[in-house]
Amino acid sequence: MQAILPLAGKGTRLRPHTHTRPKPLLRVGNRTVLDRVLDLLEQAGVDEIIGIMGHLSDQIETHLKTEHPNLGFIPVEQTQQLGTADAIRLAEPHVRGPVLIVFVDTLFQADLDIIHRRPELDGIVWAKEVEDYQRFGVIVHDDDGFMQEIIEKPELPVSKLANIGLYYIRNVDLLFEGIAHVMEQPPKLGEYFLTDAFQYMIDRGARLLTSEVSEWWDCGKPETLLDTNLKVLNEEAAPAPGPIPGVEFVHPVCVGEDVVLENAVIGPNVSIAAGSALRRSKVQNSIIGAGSVIEDCELEQSLIGDNVQVRGLRGTASLGDDSEIQERRK
C-alpha cells in the first residue's frame, strides 16, 4: 500500500530550528516525528511512500535511506506551495491504487486496520473531538458516520470533530477528478484545499467514513512540540539512567546514549538526544538536541538544537543547530 506524505513545508512557526532542519525531522522523545508516523504506517501495511518534497528535501531523503531502507520512496518536487490540493495533485502519476494521505506535523494513535475491515468504503477521514473547535476545520457527518462536509473554524458548535490531516482514499480516480476540479476554481485565501476535493467526491455519491482517533498531538509550534514531548514521554514511560551521583531526575525524562550529566537537575518533561552534556544545570520542560553542551544554566520551556553551546543562560531559549550563546562576564 502507498501513502502520500506532503513534506515540502518550511515550518515557519518553528524557526530558527527549521532553517536548518525540515519540520518532520524535529524530535519528540528523542525520535523524529517522521519516524514515529512511519512506524504506524508500516504497521498498517504501507510499503511505499510518495514524498512531496521541497524545503531541505535532501535531509529527508538521506534520513529515509538510513532509517527506513526497506520502505519504497518516490520523491516528487513541489516548486510552489499552492495548497494541500496542489500538493496531492503532484502525486497522481505515481499512485497505483488506494492510498493513505498523511500530513506529518502531528502524531496520532488511530485504528488504521479499519482500512482492511471496510473494503466497501470510498475512503476514511480520521478526526479528533476537541473543545476548542473554533481553531479547526470540523467534520459534519450523518447518523451513520459518513462525512457530509468540513466547515473551517465554525463560530457555532456544529461539530467538535477536528480534521487532523489523516485520510485513506480507495476511490482515487474520483479524488483526482475532484482535485482537478478544485484547481480550476479561484483559490481560497490564495490556496487550493484538499478538503474541497473531498466535498466534490461526497457530492457525487462517495462514502467517506469519519473515524475518530484516540490521540492526536500537534507538533507544529514550539509550545505544542513541548506539550507533545511530555505526552510521548508519559505514554512511553521512558526509563531514565540509573542513579548518577549529583544528578536528580524528575520524571518523565528521556536521555539518549552517551549523554554526560554532572551536578544537574533534569525534568520534568526533558528529552536529551545522544552525545550531549549537561553540567551544573537545571533543565525542565525542554527538548535538547544531539551533541549539545549545556553548562551553568537554568532552562525551562526551551528548544535546543544539535551541536549547540549554551553557558550561563537562565530562562527560556529557542536555539537552532550550531548556535552558541553564553553569559557575558562582568
Protein Blocks (a to p, Z undefined) as FASTA:
>chain_A
ZZdddfkbgolmlccklmmocfklpceehiafklmmmmmmmmnopabdcdddfehklmmm
mmmmmmmmmbccdddddfbdgbjklmmmmmmmmpgbdcdddddfbccdddfklmmmmmmb
gbdcdddddfklmlpccddddfkopafbdcehifbffbfcdcehiacdfblmlmmmmmmm
mmmpcceehiacfklmmmmmmmnopacdddddfbdcdfkbfklmmmmmmmmmmmnopacd
dddehiacdddddddehiacehiaedehiaddehiacehiacehiaddehiacehiaceh
iacdehiacehiacjddddehiacddddZZ
